[in-house]
Amino acid sequence: MLFLISFSGLPGVGKSTIAKALARDISAVYVRVDSIEAALKVSVLGVPDAEDAGYLAAANIAKDNLALGHNVVADTVNPVSETRALWAQVGADSGARLVNVEIVCSDKIEHRRRVETRSSDIRGQVCPNWSEVEQRLYQEWTQDRLILDSSAFQVSESTAKIIEYMNTIG
């Protein structure tokens, strides 16, 4: 069974760190929407608002890799029902089992510290400040998902919990 593991959560909660570690642990293709969006913004096209295009490109890259028989880890904020439905459609179209993983950071002081002290590892990406993170649209989930609190678990514990969850639903 192929898996599409779709990460979601606000900026600074630890999604990318956990998603990268999981991709390494299970030898999956890692697709990061931030990388795609930043590339579109700094390209000669200069796409200023690349979020929609970034999600669509990431979804197609994921679909291509699932078709080749690779598990995919999608690293996205995934803030609204439309993006969540997009990943569900990719999984359905590809015959892959969708695993939604929401990363939260229940320690607001730690979350703020992470946001205020991080810098981007992607050329052209500007990290949001704390005020922007607090004001960001992030709809409540209505679908099943695994929720992990990055302030409660180490990265290795989080990846182990995801793998255990995958084993129970796969």
Beta strands, then each sheet from edge to edge (+ up, - down):
strand 1: 3-8
strand 2: 29-32
strand 3: 72-75
strand 4: 97-104
strand 5: 146-149
sheet 1: 2+ 3+ 1+ 4+ 5+
end
